[in-house]
């Protein structure tokens, strides 16, 4: 009896194994329908308010995954994000070092002026086929043509415009009131700058008056490290930095000397700008500005968003927009001479794709989806940037934003830095020359001589004029 029972059990087990084997063959393999998780590393640079440069990509990944599912694509994207708010040169150097070892973030944001240098170094993926020949190109076709030009090198596309902005002069309304200005005079200042009635010289005089009366500790502040604002002054003084017909950089001696003389004068002669401005910490600069210890601040539209995001004020913390509208104004950089044209400068940011990426189609798809108005407007409104497309400009959230509406006209007065592989060498040297004259180490004449020696040694093709 026991033998019969054992035989029955063994037979049952054999049948069970046979049936299960048939079942596996009849059903699709688990591996065949497996979901593959693809990690896309993204990194961006900017103020803390600019973190939407990467969070928008994270949100777009959710949308992309739904599309992939509908298409029957087994891949799903997971975004690993990093946003950096200090040390732009170090941000780029770290990536370039990683790239040489076959690594680096799949998607990055960079200033358009670094595009040519990165392309020449082999760091970036050419995107023409994705923009013009893929299903994802539909999402970026509405971007402004002039912004696309900032994303090209030698006629080829290597980036997708992410945002743009303008540099402005902020001023403290509360300080001007203490100087005896009426509300009407304060409110009319942007228009007087726009018409050329209020000049750079007028700005220096008002700044000096505020310092001498003890109302502020400094009349003027600017950024403490290298950046596009300094190049803007070469344009302001009538110079040029690039010859499009030859593709060469230009060293305009007169405009550069006038630029250096301006910074020397406001720091060493009129003493409205600290001589150690270039050694100050960013946080201290923002803190002094938001707490009203500085009259004029050479900032950018993105700072409007930053002051509502970061608690720089020792008592108020993050500022409300109501407080800012009440106490702060903004205008173009004043013209050098009466009746002259004021200016600003824009530095479009781009999404670019690492040439080492193993998933170029997914990287571009993420960028394309994140370029839609719903994402771009969110970034613009939160960070004080301008949108990349007409469709985004018509979004109610963007159109109703008072600050962005106020600064939109400044795009008619703006220019951009040259997109040239060696321009960063020039801008770094210009900054060091400005630093030297502000600290009183060089006169403007000596600084021009030093700067000319530097660029002759460092830059292969540059034309000297004036």
C-alpha positions as CSV (number, residue, x, y, z in Angstrom):
1,X,0.0,0.0,0.0
2,X,2.8,2.3,0.9
3,X,4.6,1.5,-2.3
4,X,1.4,2.3,-4.4
5,X,1.1,5.7,-2.5
6,X,4.7,6.6,-3.1
7,X,4.4,5.7,-6.8
8,X,1.2,7.9,-7.1
9,X,3.0,10.9,-5.5
10,X,6.0,10.5,-7.8
11,X,3.7,10.3,-10.8
12,X,1.9,13.4,-9.7
13,X,5.1,15.3,-9.3
14,X,6.3,14.3,-12.8
15,X,3.0,15.4,-14.4
16,X,3.2,18.7,-12.6
17,X,6.7,19.4,-13.9
18,X,5.7,18.4,-17.4
19,X,2.7,20.7,-17.3
20,X,4.6,23.6,-15.9
21,X,7.2,23.1,-18.6
22,X,4.5,23.3,-21.3
23,X,3.0,26.4,-19.7
24,X,6.4,28.2,-19.8
25,X,6.8,27.5,-23.5
26,X,3.2,28.6,-24.3
27,X,3.4,31.9,-22.4
28,X,5.7,34.8,-23.3
29,X,9.0,34.9,-21.5
30,X,9.2,37.3,-18.5
31,X,12.5,38.6,-20.0
32,X,10.8,39.4,-23.3
33,X,8.4,41.9,-21.7
34,X,10.8,43.2,-19.0
35,X,10.9,46.9,-18.3
36,X,14.3,48.4,-18.7
37,X,15.1,51.4,-16.5
38,X,17.4,53.9,-18.2
39,X,19.1,56.4,-15.9
40,X,19.7,59.8,-17.6
41,X,22.0,62.0,-15.6
42,X,21.3,65.8,-15.9
43,X,23.0,68.8,-14.5
44,X,22.5,72.5,-14.7
45,X,24.0,75.7,-13.6
46,X,22.4,78.9,-12.3
47,X,21.0,80.6,-9.2
48,X,18.9,78.5,-6.8
49,X,15.8,79.8,-8.5
50,X,17.1,78.2,-11.8
51,X,16.7,74.7,-10.4
52,X,13.7,74.2,-12.8
53,X,16.3,73.7,-15.4
54,X,16.6,70.1,-14.1
55,X,13.3,69.7,-12.2
56,X,11.5,70.3,-15.5
57,X,13.4,67.4,-17.0
58,X,12.4,65.2,-14.1
59,X,8.7,66.1,-14.7
60,X,9.1,65.7,-18.4
61,X,10.4,62.1,-17.7
62,X,7.0,61.2,-16.3
63,X,5.4,62.4,-19.6
64,X,8.0,60.6,-21.7
65,X,7.5,57.3,-19.8
66,X,3.8,57.4,-20.6
67,X,4.5,58.0,-24.3
68,X,7.0,55.1,-24.3
69,X,4.4,52.8,-22.7
70,X,1.8,53.8,-25.3
71,X,4.4,53.1,-28.1
72,X,5.2,49.6,-26.7
73,X,8.8,50.7,-25.9
74,X,10.0,48.7,-22.9
75,X,12.3,51.5,-21.7
76,X,11.5,53.8,-18.9
77,X,13.5,56.9,-18.0
78,X,14.7,57.8,-14.5
79,X,16.4,61.2,-14.1
80,X,19.3,61.7,-11.8
81,X,19.6,65.5,-11.3
82,X,22.1,67.9,-10.0
83,X,21.9,71.7,-9.9
84,X,25.0,73.8,-9.3
85,X,24.8,77.5,-8.1
86,X,28.5,78.5,-7.8
87,X,31.7,78.1,-9.8
88,X,30.7,78.0,-13.4
89,X,34.2,77.4,-14.7
90,X,34.6,74.5,-12.2
91,X,31.2,73.2,-13.3
92,X,32.5,72.9,-16.9
93,X,35.9,71.6,-16.0
94,X,34.5,68.8,-13.9
95,X,32.3,67.7,-16.9
96,X,35.2,67.9,-19.4
97,X,37.4,65.8,-17.1
98,X,34.7,63.2,-16.7
99,X,34.1,63.2,-20.5
100,X,37.7,62.3,-21.1
101,X,37.1,59.1,-19.1
102,X,33.9,58.3,-21.1
103,X,31.6,59.8,-18.5
104,X,29.8,63.0,-17.7
105,X,26.1,64.0,-17.4
106,X,23.9,63.0,-20.4
107,X,22.2,66.4,-20.5
108,X,23.6,69.7,-19.3
109,X,22.8,73.4,-19.5
110,X,25.5,75.8,-20.6
111,X,25.8,79.4,-21.6
112,X,25.7,79.7,-25.4
113,X,29.1,81.3,-25.4
114,X,30.6,77.9,-24.4
115,X,29.0,76.0,-27.3
116,X,31.8,76.5,-29.8
117,X,34.5,75.5,-27.4
118,X,32.6,72.4,-26.3
119,X,31.9,71.4,-29.9
120,X,35.5,71.9,-31.0
121,X,36.5,69.7,-28.0
122,X,34.2,66.9,-29.1
123,X,32.1,67.1,-26.0
124,X,28.7,67.6,-27.6
125,X,26.3,65.6,-29.8
126,X,25.1,67.2,-33.0
127,X,21.3,67.4,-32.9
128,X,20.3,68.3,-36.4
129,X,18.8,64.9,-37.2
130,X,16.9,64.8,-33.9
131,X,15.5,68.4,-34.4
132,X,14.6,68.0,-38.0
133,X,14.1,64.3,-38.5
134,X,12.7,62.7,-35.4
135,X,9.2,62.5,-33.9
136,X,10.4,64.7,-31.0
137,X,11.4,67.6,-33.2
138,X,7.7,68.6,-33.2
139,X,8.1,69.8,-29.7
140,X,10.8,72.3,-30.4
141,X,9.8,73.7,-33.9
142,X,8.2,76.8,-32.3
143,X,11.4,78.1,-30.6
144,X,12.4,81.7,-31.7
145,X,14.7,81.6,-34.7
146,X,17.3,84.0,-33.1
147,X,17.6,81.6,-30.2
148,X,18.3,78.7,-32.5
149,X,21.2,80.8,-33.9
150,X,22.7,80.8,-30.4
151,X,22.5,77.0,-30.4
152,X,24.5,76.5,-33.6
153,X,28.2,76.3,-34.5
154,X,29.3,76.3,-38.1
155,X,25.7,76.0,-39.2
156,X,25.0,72.9,-37.2
157,X,22.7,72.5,-34.2
158,X,24.4,71.4,-30.9
159,X,21.9,72.6,-28.4
160,X,18.3,73.4,-27.7
161,X,17.5,76.9,-26.2
162,X,16.4,76.7,-22.6
163,X,15.9,80.3,-21.7
164,X,17.2,83.8,-22.1
165,X,17.3,86.9,-20.0
166,X,18.6,90.5,-19.9
167,X,21.0,92.2,-17.6
168,X,19.5,95.2,-15.8
169,X,20.4,98.0,-13.4
170,X,18.3,97.6,-10.2
171,X,17.9,100.6,-8.0
172,X,16.5,101.1,-4.5
173,X,13.4,103.2,-4.5
174,X,13.5,103.7,-0.7
175,X,17.1,105.1,-1.0
176,X,16.1,107.5,-3.7
177,X,13.3,108.8,-1.5
178,X,15.8,109.5,1.2
179,X,17.7,111.5,-1.3
180,X,14.6,113.6,-1.8
181,X,13.3,112.0,-5.1
182,X,9.5,112.2,-5.5
183,X,7.5,109.1,-6.5
184,X,7.0,110.6,-9.9
185,X,10.8,111.0,-10.4
186,X,11.5,107.5,-9.3
187,X,8.8,106.0,-11.5
188,X,10.1,107.9,-14.5
189,X,13.7,106.7,-14.2
190,X,13.4,103.7,-16.5
191,X,12.0,105.9,-19.2
192,X,14.6,108.6,-18.7
193,X,17.3,105.9,-19.1
194,X,15.6,104.5,-22.2
195,X,15.6,107.9,-23.8
196,X,19.2,108.6,-23.0
197,X,18.3,111.5,-20.6
198,X,19.8,109.8,-17.5
199,X,23.3,108.6,-18.3
200,X,26.0,106.5,-16.8
201,X,27.6,109.7,-15.4
202,X,24.3,110.7,-13.8
203,X,24.1,107.3,-12.2
204,X,27.6,107.7,-10.7
205,X,26.7,111.2,-9.3
206,X,23.6,109.9,-7.6
207,X,25.5,107.0,-6.2
208,X,28.1,109.3,-4.8
209,X,25.6,111.5,-3.2
210,X,24.0,108.6,-1.4
211,X,27.3,107.4,-0.1
212,X,28.5,110.9,1.0
213,X,25.2,111.4,2.9
214,X,25.6,108.1,4.7
215,X,22.4,106.6,3.3
216,X,24.2,103.6,1.9
217,X,27.5,101.9,2.4
218,X,28.1,101.6,-1.4
219,X,26.6,103.4,-4.4
220,X,27.1,100.6,-6.9
221,X,27.7,96.8,-6.8
222,X,28.5,94.3,-9.6
223,X,29.1,90.6,-9.6
224,X,32.3,89.5,-7.9
225,X,33.5,87.0,-10.5
226,X,33.9,86.8,-14.3
227,X,30.6,87.1,-16.3
228,X,28.9,88.6,-19.3
229,X,28.2,91.9,-17.7
230,X,31.8,93.1,-18.1
231,X,31.7,92.5,-21.9
232,X,28.5,94.5,-22.1
233,X,30.5,97.7,-21.1
234,X,32.8,97.3,-24.1
235,X,29.6,97.5,-26.2
236,X,28.3,100.4,-24.1
237,X,31.5,102.4,-24.9
238,X,31.0,101.8,-28.7
239,X,33.3,98.8,-29.1
240,X,33.0,95.5,-30.8
241,X,34.3,92.1,-29.8
242,X,33.8,90.0,-32.9
243,X,34.0,90.4,-36.6
244,X,31.4,88.1,-38.2
245,X,32.9,88.6,-41.7
246,X,36.3,87.1,-40.6
247,X,35.2,85.0,-37.7
248,X,37.9,86.6,-35.5
249,X,37.7,88.2,-32.1
250,X,38.3,92.0,-32.0
251,X,40.4,93.9,-29.4
252,X,39.0,97.4,-29.5
253,X,41.6,99.4,-27.6
254,X,39.6,102.6,-27.2
255,X,36.4,100.9,-26.0
256,X,38.4,98.6,-23.7
257,X,40.3,101.5,-22.2
258,X,37.1,103.4,-21.6
259,X,35.6,100.4,-19.9
260,X,38.6,100.0,-17.6
261,X,38.6,103.7,-16.9
262,X,34.9,103.5,-15.9
263,X,35.6,100.8,-13.3
264,X,38.8,102.5,-12.1
265,X,36.9,105.7,-11.6
266,X,33.9,104.4,-9.7
267,X,36.2,102.4,-7.4
268,X,39.3,104.5,-7.0
269,X,38.2,108.1,-7.7
270,X,34.5,108.5,-6.9
271,X,34.6,105.5,-4.4
272,X,31.1,104.5,-5.0
273,X,32.1,100.8,-5.6
274,X,34.2,98.9,-3.1
275,X,37.8,98.4,-4.3
276,X,37.6,94.8,-3.1
277,X,34.3,94.1,-5.0
278,X,35.8,91.1,-6.8
279,X,36.8,89.4,-3.5
280,X,33.3,89.7,-2.0
281,X,31.1,86.7,-1.4
282,X,28.0,86.3,-3.5
283,X,25.8,85.9,-0.4
284,X,27.1,89.2,1.2
285,X,26.4,91.1,-2.1
286,X,22.8,89.8,-2.2
287,X,22.3,90.5,1.5
288,X,23.6,94.1,1.2
289,X,21.3,94.7,-1.7
290,X,18.1,93.2,-0.3
291,X,18.7,95.1,3.0
292,X,19.0,98.4,1.2
293,X,22.7,99.1,1.9
294,X,23.4,99.6,-1.9
295,X,21.7,102.0,-4.3
296,X,22.5,100.5,-7.7
297,X,23.1,96.8,-8.5
298,X,24.2,95.5,-11.8
299,X,22.1,92.3,-11.8
300,X,19.9,90.3,-14.0
301,X,16.3,89.5,-14.4
302,X,16.8,86.1,-12.8
303,X,17.7,87.8,-9.5
304,X,14.0,88.9,-9.2
305,X,13.1,85.2,-8.9
306,X,16.1,84.5,-6.7
307,X,15.2,87.0,-4.0
308,X,11.9,85.4,-3.6
309,X,13.5,82.0,-3.3
310,X,16.5,82.5,-1.1
311,X,16.4,84.0,2.4
312,X,19.1,86.6,2.0
313,X,17.3,89.3,4.2
314,X,18.3,88.8,7.9
315,X,14.7,89.8,9.1
316,X,12.4,89.2,6.1
317,X,14.1,86.1,4.8
318,X,12.7,85.5,1.3
319,X,11.3,88.6,-0.1
320,X,7.7,89.0,-1.3
321,X,7.1,90.5,-4.7
322,X,5.0,93.3,-3.0
323,X,8.1,94.3,-1.0
324,X,10.3,94.2,-4.1
325,X,7.9,96.3,-6.2
326,X,7.7,98.8,-3.4
327,X,11.4,99.1,-2.7
328,X,13.2,98.1,-5.9
329,X,13.1,99.3,-9.5
330,X,14.8,98.1,-12.7
331,X,16.0,99.6,-15.9
332,X,18.5,99.3,-18.8
333,X,22.2,100.1,-18.4
334,X,22.3,103.9,-19.0
335,X,23.9,105.3,-22.1
336,X,27.4,106.7,-21.9
337,X,26.4,110.1,-23.4
338,X,23.2,112.2,-23.4
339,X,20.8,111.0,-26.0
340,X,22.7,107.9,-26.5
341,X,21.3,104.4,-26.7
342,X,21.1,102.4,-23.4
343,X,21.8,98.7,-23.6
344,X,21.5,95.3,-22.0
345,X,23.1,91.9,-22.7
346,X,21.5,88.5,-22.9
347,X,23.2,85.2,-22.4
348,X,20.9,82.4,-23.6
349,X,21.2,79.1,-21.9
350,X,21.1,75.8,-23.8
351,X,20.3,72.2,-23.2
352,X,23.1,70.1,-24.7
353,X,23.7,66.4,-25.0
354,X,26.9,64.6,-24.0
355,X,28.6,63.0,-27.0
356,X,29.3,60.0,-24.7
357,X,25.6,59.3,-23.9
358,X,24.4,55.8,-24.5
359,X,20.8,56.9,-25.0
360,X,20.9,60.0,-27.3
361,X,17.3,59.5,-28.5
362,X,15.9,59.5,-24.9
363,X,18.1,62.4,-23.9
364,X,16.8,64.5,-26.8
365,X,13.2,63.4,-26.2
366,X,13.5,64.6,-22.6
367,X,14.8,68.0,-23.7
368,X,12.1,68.3,-26.4
369,X,9.3,67.6,-24.0
370,X,10.8,69.9,-21.3
371,X,10.8,72.7,-24.0
372,X,7.0,72.8,-24.1
373,X,5.3,76.0,-22.8
374,X,3.9,74.4,-19.7
375,X,7.5,73.7,-18.5
376,X,9.3,76.7,-20.0
377,X,6.7,79.2,-18.5
378,X,7.0,77.6,-15.1
379,X,10.8,78.1,-15.2
380,X,10.5,81.7,-16.6
381,X,8.1,82.9,-14.0
382,X,9.8,81.3,-11.0
383,X,13.3,82.3,-12.0
384,X,12.9,85.7,-13.7
385,X,13.9,84.5,-17.2
386,X,12.3,85.1,-20.6
387,X,10.6,82.3,-22.5
388,X,11.8,80.6,-25.7
389,X,8.8,80.5,-28.0
390,X,5.8,82.6,-29.1
391,X,3.4,80.0,-27.7
392,X,5.1,80.2,-24.3
393,X,4.9,84.0,-24.4
394,X,1.1,83.8,-24.9
395,X,0.6,81.6,-21.8
396,X,-1.7,83.4,-19.3
397,X,0.7,82.7,-16.4
398,X,3.5,84.4,-18.3
399,X,1.4,87.3,-19.8
400,X,0.0,88.2,-16.4
401,X,3.4,88.4,-14.7
402,X,4.0,92.0,-14.1
403,X,7.8,91.9,-13.8
404,X,8.3,89.9,-17.0
405,X,5.9,92.2,-18.8
406,X,7.9,95.2,-17.6
407,X,11.3,93.9,-18.9
408,X,10.1,92.4,-22.2
409,X,11.0,95.7,-24.1
410,X,14.6,95.3,-23.0
411,X,15.1,92.6,-25.6
412,X,15.0,95.4,-28.2
413,X,18.2,96.8,-26.6
414,X,20.1,93.7,-26.0
415,X,23.1,92.0,-27.6
416,X,25.0,88.8,-26.9
417,X,28.6,87.8,-26.4
418,X,30.5,86.2,-29.3
419,X,30.1,82.5,-29.7
420,X,33.8,81.8,-30.3
421,X,36.0,79.0,-29.0
422,X,38.6,81.4,-27.5
423,X,36.2,84.1,-26.2
424,X,36.4,82.7,-22.7
425,X,40.1,83.5,-22.7
426,X,39.4,87.1,-23.6
427,X,36.6,87.5,-21.0
428,X,38.8,86.0,-18.2
429,X,41.6,88.3,-19.0
430,X,39.3,91.3,-19.2
431,X,37.9,90.5,-15.8
432,X,41.4,90.3,-14.3
433,X,42.2,93.7,-15.8
434,X,39.0,95.2,-14.3
435,X,39.9,93.6,-10.9
436,X,43.4,95.2,-11.1
437,X,42.1,98.7,-11.8
438,X,39.4,98.5,-9.1
439,X,42.0,97.5,-6.6
440,X,44.3,100.3,-7.7
441,X,47.0,97.9,-8.8
442,X,47.0,99.2,-12.4
443,X,46.0,102.4,-14.0
444,X,43.7,102.0,-17.0
445,X,46.6,102.6,-19.4
446,X,48.7,99.9,-17.8
447,X,45.7,97.5,-17.6
448,X,45.2,97.9,-21.4
449,X,48.8,97.1,-22.0
450,X,48.7,94.1,-19.8
451,X,45.5,92.9,-21.3
452,X,46.8,93.2,-24.9
453,X,49.9,91.2,-23.9
454,X,47.7,88.5,-22.4
455,X,45.5,88.1,-25.4
456,X,48.4,88.1,-27.9
457,X,49.9,85.2,-26.0
458,X,46.6,83.3,-25.4
459,X,44.5,83.8,-28.5
460,X,45.6,82.7,-31.9
461,X,43.4,84.9,-34.1
462,X,42.4,88.3,-32.8
463,X,42.3,91.7,-34.6
464,X,43.5,94.8,-32.9
465,X,41.7,98.1,-33.7
466,X,41.9,101.8,-32.6
